[in-house]
């Protein structure tokens, strides 16, 4: 699990690429990136599955903010990004949410 941040020079936006390896995805068929940036929509578009079985998704996030998120594996199991910038307890499930700071 990891993500890469690329700040745009032309506007206050950070392009963030989220990656989840095949092993981290527990051989899931689908993985969804769900968080503040999409109103925790569990119907959000699945991440792109790569030939090697890993998953990737790139989104643009407004800079100077923090966003909570988690991965939803096969629409059933939640997984954190253990390379996240921080973790915050969810007020709903009391599980930890991953945080990306941009």
Backbone atoms as SQL, in Angstrom:
CREATE TABLE atoms (id INTEGER PRIMARY KEY, chain TEXT, resi INTEGER, resn TEXT, atom TEXT, x REAL, y REAL, z REAL);
INSERT INTO atoms VALUES
  (1, 'A', 1, 'UNK', 'N', 0.845, -1.169, 0.000),
  (2, 'A', 1, 'UNK', 'CA', 0.000, 0.000, 0.000),
  (3, 'A', 1, 'UNK', 'C', 0.887, 1.226, 0.000),
  (4, 'A', 2, 'UNK', 'N', 0.481, 2.130, -0.769),
  (5, 'A', 2, 'UNK', 'CA', 1.224, 3.379, -0.802),
  (6, 'A', 2, 'UNK', 'C', 0.469, 4.368, -1.654),
  (7, 'A', 3, 'UNK', 'N', 0.897, 5.582, -1.562),
  (8, 'A', 3, 'UNK', 'CA', 0.384, 6.581, -2.472),
  (9, 'A', 3, 'UNK', 'C', 1.485, 7.557, -2.819),
  (10, 'A', 4, 'UNK', 'N', 1.360, 8.160, -3.982),
  (11, 'A', 4, 'UNK', 'CA', 2.351, 9.110, -4.486),
  (12, 'A', 4, 'UNK', 'C', 1.644, 10.437, -4.696),
  (13, 'A', 5, 'UNK', 'N', 2.281, 11.507, -4.240),
  (14, 'A', 5, 'UNK', 'CA', 1.697, 12.844, -4.357),
  (15, 'A', 5, 'UNK', 'C', 2.475, 13.661, -5.378),
  (16, 'A', 6, 'UNK', 'N', 1.738, 14.333, -6.251),
  (17, 'A', 6, 'UNK', 'CA', 2.356, 15.212, -7.239),
  (18, 'A', 6, 'UNK', 'C', 1.570, 16.520, -7.238),
  (19, 'A', 7, 'UNK', 'N', 2.218, 17.583, -6.760),
  (20, 'A', 7, 'UNK', 'CA', 1.563, 18.891, -6.689),
  (21, 'A', 7, 'UNK', 'C', 1.620, 19.586, -8.040),
  (22, 'A', 8, 'UNK', 'N', 0.496, 20.146, -8.458),
  (23, 'A', 8, 'UNK', 'CA', 0.435, 20.862, -9.723),
  (24, 'A', 8, 'UNK', 'C', 0.907, 22.296, -9.516),
  (25, 'A', 9, 'UNK', 'N', 1.703, 22.793, -10.445),
  (26, 'A', 9, 'UNK', 'CA', 2.227, 24.155, -10.344),
  (27, 'A', 9, 'UNK', 'C', 1.188, 25.192, -10.756),
  (28, 'A', 10, 'UNK', 'N', 0.260, 24.788, -11.602),
  (29, 'A', 10, 'UNK', 'CA', -0.700, 25.732, -12.176),
  (30, 'A', 10, 'UNK', 'C', -1.885, 26.044, -11.264),
  (31, 'A', 11, 'UNK', 'N', -2.176, 25.151, -10.286),
  (32, 'A', 11, 'UNK', 'CA', -3.297, 25.387, -9.383),
  (33, 'A', 11, 'UNK', 'C', -3.068, 24.645, -8.070),
  (34, 'A', 12, 'UNK', 'N', -3.808, 25.024, -7.002),
  (35, 'A', 12, 'UNK', 'CA', -3.587, 24.410, -5.682),
  (36, 'A', 12, 'UNK', 'C', -4.223, 23.023, -5.575),
  (37, 'A', 13, 'UNK', 'N', -3.704, 22.109, -6.360),
  (38, 'A', 13, 'UNK', 'CA', -4.235, 20.748, -6.427),
  (39, 'A', 13, 'UNK', 'C', -3.068, 19.763, -6.336),
  (40, 'A', 14, 'UNK', 'N', -3.331, 18.641, -5.695),
  (41, 'A', 14, 'UNK', 'CA', -2.348, 17.564, -5.621),
  (42, 'A', 14, 'UNK', 'C', -2.935, 16.331, -6.296),
  (43, 'A', 15, 'UNK', 'N', -2.194, 15.790, -7.244),
  (44, 'A', 15, 'UNK', 'CA', -2.599, 14.552, -7.919),
  (45, 'A', 15, 'UNK', 'C', -2.047, 13.409, -7.066),
  (46, 'A', 16, 'UNK', 'N', -2.951, 12.597, -6.514),
  (47, 'A', 16, 'UNK', 'CA', -2.545, 11.505, -5.626),
  (48, 'A', 16, 'UNK', 'C', -2.862, 10.175, -6.303),
  (49, 'A', 17, 'UNK', 'N', -1.841, 9.328, -6.424),
  (50, 'A', 17, 'UNK', 'CA', -2.016, 7.991, -6.986),
  (51, 'A', 17, 'UNK', 'C', -1.954, 6.990, -5.840),
  (52, 'A', 18, 'UNK', 'N', -3.053, 6.286, -5.637),
  (53, 'A', 18, 'UNK', 'CA', -3.160, 5.262, -4.591),
  (54, 'A', 18, 'UNK', 'C', -2.867, 3.912, -5.227),
  (55, 'A', 19, 'UNK', 'N', -2.058, 3.094, -4.543),
  (56, 'A', 19, 'UNK', 'CA', -1.713, 1.767, -5.058),
  (57, 'A', 19, 'UNK', 'C', -1.885, 0.727, -3.964),
  (58, 'A', 20, 'UNK', 'N', -2.374, -0.423, -4.379),
  (59, 'A', 20, 'UNK', 'CA', -2.594, -1.537, -3.464),
  (60, 'A', 20, 'UNK', 'C', -2.097, -2.789, -4.180),
  (61, 'A', 21, 'UNK', 'N', -1.120, -3.484, -3.580),
  (62, 'A', 21, 'UNK', 'CA', -0.574, -4.681, -4.230),
  (63, 'A', 21, 'UNK', 'C', -1.590, -5.825, -4.190),
  (64, 'A', 22, 'UNK', 'N', -1.332, -6.838, -4.985),
  (65, 'A', 22, 'UNK', 'CA', -2.202, -8.019, -5.040),
  (66, 'A', 22, 'UNK', 'C', -2.317, -8.652, -3.653),
  (67, 'A', 23, 'UNK', 'N', -1.195, -8.756, -2.951),
  (68, 'A', 23, 'UNK', 'CA', -1.181, -9.360, -1.620),
  (69, 'A', 23, 'UNK', 'C', -1.955, -8.500, -0.623),
  (70, 'A', 24, 'UNK', 'N', -1.749, -7.184, -0.690),
  (71, 'A', 24, 'UNK', 'CA', -2.451, -6.277, 0.213),
  (72, 'A', 24, 'UNK', 'C', -3.948, -6.275, -0.062),
  (73, 'A', 25, 'UNK', 'N', -4.316, -6.499, -1.322),
  (74, 'A', 25, 'UNK', 'CA', -5.725, -6.561, -1.702),
  (75, 'A', 25, 'UNK', 'C', -6.326, -7.934, -1.405),
  (76, 'A', 26, 'UNK', 'N', -5.515, -8.830, -0.891),
  (77, 'A', 26, 'UNK', 'CA', -5.962, -10.177, -0.512),
  (78, 'A', 26, 'UNK', 'C', -6.637, -10.887, -1.686),
  (79, 'A', 27, 'UNK', 'N', -6.027, -10.720, -2.865),
  (80, 'A', 27, 'UNK', 'CA', -6.519, -11.341, -4.098),
  (81, 'A', 27, 'UNK', 'C', -7.956, -10.953, -4.435),
  (82, 'A', 28, 'UNK', 'N', -8.362, -9.757, -4.052),
  (83, 'A', 28, 'UNK', 'CA', -9.714, -9.276, -4.345),
  (84, 'A', 28, 'UNK', 'C', -9.916, -9.117, -5.847),
  (85, 'A', 29, 'UNK', 'N', -11.138, -9.246, -6.275),
  (86, 'A', 29, 'UNK', 'CA', -11.480, -9.004, -7.673),
  (87, 'A', 29, 'UNK', 'C', -11.711, -7.517, -7.925),
  (88, 'A', 30, 'UNK', 'N', -12.270, -6.815, -6.927),
  (89, 'A', 30, 'UNK', 'CA', -12.497, -5.374, -7.041),
  (90, 'A', 30, 'UNK', 'C', -12.044, -4.681, -5.766),
  (91, 'A', 31, 'UNK', 'N', -11.542, -3.464, -5.923),
  (92, 'A', 31, 'UNK', 'CA', -11.174, -2.613, -4.794),
  (93, 'A', 31, 'UNK', 'C', -11.711, -1.220, -5.087),
  (94, 'A', 32, 'UNK', 'N', -12.380, -0.642, -4.110),
  (95, 'A', 32, 'UNK', 'CA', -12.887, 0.722, -4.243),
  (96, 'A', 32, 'UNK', 'C', -12.159, 1.621, -3.257),
  (97, 'A', 33, 'UNK', 'N', -11.816, 2.806, -3.714),
  (98, 'A', 33, 'UNK', 'CA', -11.195, 3.832, -2.881),
  (99, 'A', 33, 'UNK', 'C', -12.328, 4.718, -2.383),
  (100, 'A', 34, 'UNK', 'N', -12.587, 4.675, -1.085),
  (101, 'A', 34, 'UNK', 'CA', -13.744, 5.359, -0.511),
  (102, 'A', 34, 'UNK', 'C', -13.253, 6.305, 0.585),
  (103, 'A', 35, 'UNK', 'N', -13.747, 7.556, 0.548),
  (104, 'A', 35, 'UNK', 'CA', -13.310, 8.502, 1.572),
  (105, 'A', 35, 'UNK', 'C', -14.031, 9.829, 1.517),
  (106, 'A', 36, 'UNK', 'N', -13.478, 10.792, 2.243),
  (107, 'A', 36, 'UNK', 'CA', -14.045, 12.148, 2.304),
  (108, 'A', 36, 'UNK', 'C', -14.242, 12.735, 0.907),
  (109, 'A', 37, 'UNK', 'N', -13.302, 12.456, 0.028),
  (110, 'A', 37, 'UNK', 'CA', -13.285, 13.078, -1.305),
  (111, 'A', 37, 'UNK', 'C', -14.415, 12.591, -2.198),
  (112, 'A', 38, 'UNK', 'N', -15.085, 11.482, -1.855),
  (113, 'A', 38, 'UNK', 'CA', -16.248, 11.033, -2.629),
  (114, 'A', 38, 'UNK', 'C', -17.449, 10.755, -1.719),
  (115, 'A', 39, 'UNK', 'N', -17.482, 11.454, -0.585),
  (116, 'A', 39, 'UNK', 'CA', -18.589, 11.349, 0.378),
  (117, 'A', 39, 'UNK', 'C', -18.824, 9.912, 0.847),
  (118, 'A', 40, 'UNK', 'N', -17.746, 9.133, 0.963),
  (119, 'A', 40, 'UNK', 'CA', -17.801, 7.757, 1.453),
  (120, 'A', 40, 'UNK', 'C', -18.794, 6.916, 0.636),
  (121, 'A', 41, 'UNK', 'N', -18.785, 7.146, -0.664),
  (122, 'A', 41, 'UNK', 'CA', -19.683, 6.452, -1.581),
  (123, 'A', 41, 'UNK', 'C', -19.149, 5.049, -1.859),
  (124, 'A', 42, 'UNK', 'N', -19.793, 4.030, -1.272),
  (125, 'A', 42, 'UNK', 'CA', -19.315, 2.655, -1.464),
  (126, 'A', 42, 'UNK', 'C', -19.628, 2.135, -2.860),
  (127, 'A', 43, 'UNK', 'N', -20.342, 2.918, -3.643),
  (128, 'A', 43, 'UNK', 'CA', -20.606, 2.580, -5.040),
  (129, 'A', 43, 'UNK', 'C', -19.602, 3.280, -5.971),
  (130, 'A', 44, 'UNK', 'N', -18.594, 3.913, -5.395),
  (131, 'A', 44, 'UNK', 'CA', -17.599, 4.634, -6.183),
  (132, 'A', 44, 'UNK', 'C', -16.955, 3.697, -7.209),
  (133, 'A', 45, 'UNK', 'N', -16.488, 4.266, -8.277),
  (134, 'A', 45, 'UNK', 'CA', -15.843, 3.469, -9.323),
  (135, 'A', 45, 'UNK', 'C', -14.703, 2.647, -8.746),
  (136, 'A', 46, 'UNK', 'N', -14.609, 1.387, -9.147),
  (137, 'A', 46, 'UNK', 'CA', -13.501, 0.554, -8.655),
  (138, 'A', 46, 'UNK', 'C', -12.150, 1.087, -9.130),
  (139, 'A', 47, 'UNK', 'N', -11.129, 0.792, -8.348),
  (140, 'A', 47, 'UNK', 'CA', -9.775, 1.120, -8.758),
  (141, 'A', 47, 'UNK', 'C', -9.428, 0.244, -9.960),
  (142, 'A', 48, 'UNK', 'N', -8.463, 0.690, -10.753),
  (143, 'A', 48, 'UNK', 'CA', -8.051, -0.067, -11.938),
  (144, 'A', 48, 'UNK', 'C', -7.214, -1.267, -11.500),
  (145, 'A', 49, 'UNK', 'N', -7.620, -2.451, -11.955),
  (146, 'A', 49, 'UNK', 'CA', -6.852, -3.657, -11.662),
  (147, 'A', 49, 'UNK', 'C', -5.794, -3.823, -12.733),
  (148, 'A', 50, 'UNK', 'N', -4.541, -3.935, -12.314),
  (149, 'A', 50, 'UNK', 'CA', -3.417, -4.067, -13.236),
  (150, 'A', 50, 'UNK', 'C', -3.154, -5.541, -13.543),
  (151, 'A', 51, 'UNK', 'N', -2.376, -5.785, -14.578),
  (152, 'A', 51, 'UNK', 'CA', -2.087, -7.155, -15.017),
  (153, 'A', 51, 'UNK', 'C', -1.457, -8.003, -13.919),
  (154, 'A', 52, 'UNK', 'N', -0.666, -7.382, -13.042),
  (155, 'A', 52, 'UNK', 'CA', 0.008, -8.131, -11.977),
  (156, 'A', 52, 'UNK', 'C', -0.893, -8.360, -10.764),
  (157, 'A', 53, 'UNK', 'N', -2.178, -7.943, -10.848),
  (158, 'A', 53, 'UNK', 'CA', -3.127, -8.174, -9.764),
  (159, 'A', 53, 'UNK', 'C', -3.221, -7.046, -8.759),
  (160, 'A', 54, 'UNK', 'N', -2.372, -6.038, -8.900),
  (161, 'A', 54, 'UNK', 'CA', -2.444, -4.893, -7.995),
  (162, 'A', 54, 'UNK', 'C', -3.504, -3.913, -8.502),
  (163, 'A', 55, 'UNK', 'N', -3.805, -2.907, -7.691),
  (164, 'A', 55, 'UNK', 'CA', -4.832, -1.925, -8.029),
  (165, 'A', 55, 'UNK', 'C', -4.248, -0.527, -7.931),
  (166, 'A', 56, 'UNK', 'N', -4.773, 0.385, -8.765),
  (167, 'A', 56, 'UNK', 'CA', -4.277, 1.754, -8.792),
  (168, 'A', 56, 'UNK', 'C', -5.417, 2.706, -9.116),
  (169, 'A', 57, 'UNK', 'N', -5.345, 3.899, -8.532),
  (170, 'A', 57, 'UNK', 'CA', -6.327, 4.942, -8.822),
  (171, 'A', 57, 'UNK', 'C', -5.668, 6.292, -8.564),
  (172, 'A', 58, 'UNK', 'N', -5.894, 7.244, -9.475),
  (173, 'A', 58, 'UNK', 'CA', -5.342, 8.590, -9.331),
  (174, 'A', 58, 'UNK', 'C', -6.489, 9.590, -9.252),
  (175, 'A', 59, 'UNK', 'N', -6.435, 10.444, -8.238),
  (176, 'A', 59, 'UNK', 'CA', -7.455, 11.483, -8.086),
  (177, 'A', 59, 'UNK', 'C', -6.775, 12.811, -7.779),
  (178, 'A', 60, 'UNK', 'N', -7.447, 13.899, -8.152),
  (179, 'A', 60, 'UNK', 'CA', -6.967, 15.237, -7.838),
  (180, 'A', 60, 'UNK', 'C', -7.658, 15.719, -6.575),
  (181, 'A', 61, 'UNK', 'N', -6.849, 16.150, -5.602),
  (182, 'A', 61, 'UNK', 'CA', -7.386, 16.645, -4.336),
  (183, 'A', 61, 'UNK', 'C', -6.942, 18.086, -4.107),
  (184, 'A', 62, 'UNK', 'N', -7.854, 18.947, -3.648),
  (185, 'A', 62, 'UNK', 'CA', -7.450, 20.306, -3.299),
  (186, 'A', 62, 'UNK', 'C', -6.343, 20.271, -2.240),
  (187, 'A', 63, 'UNK', 'N', -5.317, 21.100, -2.443),
  (188, 'A', 63, 'UNK', 'CA', -4.159, 21.114, -1.547),
  (189, 'A', 63, 'UNK', 'C', -4.494, 21.757, -0.208),
  (190, 'A', 64, 'UNK', 'N', -3.579, 21.604, 0.733),
  (191, 'A', 64, 'UNK', 'CA', -3.684, 22.165, 2.084),
  (192, 'A', 64, 'UNK', 'C', -4.866, 21.600, 2.851),
  (193, 'A', 65, 'UNK', 'N', -5.059, 20.280, 2.760),
  (194, 'A', 65, 'UNK', 'CA', -6.151, 19.634, 3.479),
  (195, 'A', 65, 'UNK', 'C', -5.769, 18.189, 3.806),
  (196, 'A', 66, 'UNK', 'N', -6.555, 17.576, 4.684),
  (197, 'A', 66, 'UNK', 'CA', -6.402, 16.169, 5.023),
  (198, 'A', 66, 'UNK', 'C', -7.676, 15.438, 4.631),
  (199, 'A', 67, 'UNK', 'N', -7.519, 14.215, 4.145),
  (200, 'A', 67, 'UNK', 'CA', -8.656, 13.428, 3.698),
  (201, 'A', 67, 'UNK', 'C', -8.587, 12.038, 4.322),
  (202, 'A', 68, 'UNK', 'N', -9.696, 11.589, 4.903),
  (203, 'A', 68, 'UNK', 'CA', -9.781, 10.246, 5.447),
  (204, 'A', 68, 'UNK', 'C', -10.273, 9.314, 4.342),
  (205, 'A', 69, 'UNK', 'N', -9.770, 8.077, 4.367),
  (206, 'A', 69, 'UNK', 'CA', -10.162, 7.109, 3.351),
  (207, 'A', 69, 'UNK', 'C', -9.887, 5.694, 3.818),
  (208, 'A', 70, 'UNK', 'N', -10.480, 4.740, 3.113),
  (209, 'A', 70, 'UNK', 'CA', -10.208, 3.310, 3.290),
  (210, 'A', 70, 'UNK', 'C', -10.428, 2.621, 1.949),
  (211, 'A', 71, 'UNK', 'N', -9.931, 1.408, 1.849),
  (212, 'A', 71, 'UNK', 'CA', -10.156, 0.588, 0.668),
  (213, 'A', 71, 'UNK', 'C', -11.267, -0.414, 0.990),
  (214, 'A', 72, 'UNK', 'N', -12.170, -0.633, 0.031),
  (215, 'A', 72, 'UNK', 'CA', -13.245, -1.616, 0.181),
  (216, 'A', 72, 'UNK', 'C', -12.968, -2.761, -0.793),
  (217, 'A', 73, 'UNK', 'N', -12.636, -3.933, -0.234),
  (218, 'A', 73, 'UNK', 'CA', -12.268, -5.097, -1.029),
  (219, 'A', 73, 'UNK', 'C', -13.509, -5.934, -1.337),
  (220, 'A', 74, 'UNK', 'N', -13.737, -6.192, -2.611),
  (221, 'A', 74, 'UNK', 'CA', -14.866, -7.020, -3.066),
  (222, 'A', 74, 'UNK', 'C', -16.200, -6.602, -2.440),
  (223, 'A', 75, 'UNK', 'N', -16.357, -5.319, -2.173),
  (224, 'A', 75, 'UNK', 'CA', -17.585, -4.757, -1.594),
  (225, 'A', 75, 'UNK', 'C', -17.948, -5.373, -0.244),
  (226, 'A', 76, 'UNK', 'N', -16.956, -5.953, 0.451),
  (227, 'A', 76, 'UNK', 'CA', -17.242, -6.633, 1.719),
  (228, 'A', 76, 'UNK', 'C', -16.289, -6.271, 2.848),
  (229, 'A', 77, 'UNK', 'N', -15.009, -6.189, 2.568),
  (230, 'A', 77, 'UNK', 'CA', -14.010, -6.056, 3.627),
  (231, 'A', 77, 'UNK', 'C', -13.273, -4.724, 3.511),
  (232, 'A', 78, 'UNK', 'N', -13.168, -4.015, 4.638),
  (233, 'A', 78, 'UNK', 'CA', -12.471, -2.725, 4.671),
  (234, 'A', 78, 'UNK', 'C', -11.009, -2.945, 5.005),
  (235, 'A', 79, 'UNK', 'N', -10.147, -2.158, 4.372),
  (236, 'A', 79, 'UNK', 'CA', -8.700, -2.239, 4.610),
  (237, 'A', 79, 'UNK', 'C', -8.128, -0.833, 4.664),
  (238, 'A', 80, 'UNK', 'N', -7.204, -0.624, 5.599),
  (239, 'A', 80, 'UNK', 'CA', -6.512, 0.654, 5.694),
  (240, 'A', 80, 'UNK', 'C', -5.274, 0.653, 4.824),
  (241, 'A', 81, 'UNK', 'N', -4.753, 1.824, 4.588),
  (242, 'A', 81, 'UNK', 'CA', -3.460, 1.984, 3.924),
  (243, 'A', 81, 'UNK', 'C', -2.435, 2.160, 5.034),
  (244, 'A', 82, 'UNK', 'N', -1.625, 1.155, 5.245),
  (245, 'A', 82, 'UNK', 'CA', -0.691, 1.190, 6.375),
  (246, 'A', 82, 'UNK', 'C', 0.524, 2.065, 6.109),
  (247, 'A', 83, 'UNK', 'N', 0.538, 2.757, 4.963),
  (248, 'A', 83, 'UNK', 'CA', 1.563, 3.765, 4.675),
  (249, 'A', 83, 'UNK', 'C', 0.972, 5.165, 4.757),
  (250, 'A', 84, 'UNK', 'N', -0.208, 5.278, 5.334),
  (251, 'A', 84, 'UNK', 'CA', -0.898, 6.571, 5.395),
  (252, 'A', 84, 'UNK', 'C', -0.112, 7.589, 6.211),
  (253, 'A', 85, 'UNK', 'N', -0.447, 8.862, 5.984),
  (254, 'A', 85, 'UNK', 'CA', 0.206, 9.947, 6.726),
  (255, 'A', 85, 'UNK', 'C', -0.207, 9.953, 8.196),
  (256, 'A', 86, 'UNK', 'N', -1.428, 9.470, 8.482),
  (257, 'A', 86, 'UNK', 'CA', -1.937, 9.420, 9.859),
  (258, 'A', 86, 'UNK', 'C', -3.153, 8.499, 9.872),
  (259, 'A', 87, 'UNK', 'N', -3.690, 8.289, 11.075),
  (260, 'A', 87, 'UNK', 'CA', -4.898, 7.481, 11.245),
  (261, 'A', 87, 'UNK', 'C', -5.827, 8.209, 12.216),
  (262, 'A', 88, 'UNK', 'N', -7.131, 8.141, 11.940),
  (263, 'A', 88, 'UNK', 'CA', -8.127, 8.810, 12.764),
  (264, 'A', 88, 'UNK', 'C', -9.241, 7.805, 13.042),
  (265, 'A', 89, 'UNK', 'N', -9.714, 7.767, 14.275),
  (266, 'A', 89, 'UNK', 'CA', -10.811, 6.874, 14.620),
  (267, 'A', 89, 'UNK', 'C', -12.097, 7.336, 13.951),
  (268, 'A', 90, 'UNK', 'N', -12.760, 6.419, 13.280),
  (269, 'A', 90, 'UNK', 'CA', -14.023, 6.723, 12.613),
  (270, 'A', 90, 'UNK', 'C', -15.113, 6.937, 13.658),
  (271, 'A', 91, 'UNK', 'N', -15.915, 7.997, 13.512),
  (272, 'A', 91, 'UNK', 'CA', -17.004, 8.218, 14.465),
  (273, 'A', 91, 'UNK', 'C', -18.156, 7.236, 14.259),
  (274, 'A', 92, 'UNK', 'N', -18.140, 6.494, 13.146),
  (275, 'A', 92, 'UNK', 'CA', -19.234, 5.575, 12.838),
  (276, 'A', 92, 'UNK', 'C', -18.923, 4.154, 13.307),
  (277, 'A', 93, 'UNK', 'N', -17.761, 3.640, 12.901),
  (278, 'A', 93, 'UNK', 'CA', -17.455, 2.243, 13.203),
  (279, 'A', 93, 'UNK', 'C', -16.419, 2.073, 14.308),
  (280, 'A', 94, 'UNK', 'N', -15.770, 3.145, 14.700),
  (281, 'A', 94, 'UNK', 'CA', -14.702, 3.138, 15.690),
  (282, 'A', 94, 'UNK', 'C', -13.466, 2.376, 15.219),
  (283, 'A', 95, 'UNK', 'N', -13.413, 2.046, 13.919),
  (284, 'A', 95, 'UNK', 'CA', -12.187, 1.545, 13.300),
  (285, 'A', 95, 'UNK', 'C', -11.334, 2.745, 12.945),
  (286, 'A', 96, 'UNK', 'N', -10.070, 2.513, 12.648),
  (287, 'A', 96, 'UNK', 'CA', -9.223, 3.612, 12.187),
  (288, 'A', 96, 'UNK', 'C', -9.431, 3.853, 10.706),
  (289, 'A', 97, 'UNK', 'N', -9.463, 5.126, 10.322),
  (290, 'A', 97, 'UNK', 'CA', -9.451, 5.516, 8.920),
  (291, 'A', 97, 'UNK', 'C', -8.043, 5.976, 8.569),
  (292, 'A', 98, 'UNK', 'N', -7.595, 5.693, 7.373),
  (293, 'A', 98, 'UNK', 'CA', -6.322, 6.214, 6.875),
  (294, 'A', 98, 'UNK', 'C', -6.488, 7.679, 6.524),
  (295, 'A', 99, 'UNK', 'N', -5.399, 8.438, 6.620),
  (296, 'A', 99, 'UNK', 'CA', -5.428, 9.860, 6.300),
  (297, 'A', 99, 'UNK', 'C', -4.315, 10.178, 5.316),
  (298, 'A', 100, 'UNK', 'N', -4.641, 10.954, 4.268),
  (299, 'A', 100, 'UNK', 'CA', -3.644, 11.480, 3.357),
  (300, 'A', 100, 'UNK', 'C', -3.662, 13.002, 3.524),
  (301, 'A', 101, 'UNK', 'N', -2.494, 13.591, 3.734),
  (302, 'A', 101, 'UNK', 'CA', -2.359, 15.040, 3.878),
  (303, 'A', 101, 'UNK', 'C', -1.730, 15.599, 2.607),
  (304, 'A', 102, 'UNK', 'N', -2.402, 16.584, 2.014),
  (305, 'A', 102, 'UNK', 'CA', -1.861, 17.188, 0.804),
  (306, 'A', 102, 'UNK', 'C', -1.759, 18.690, 0.964);
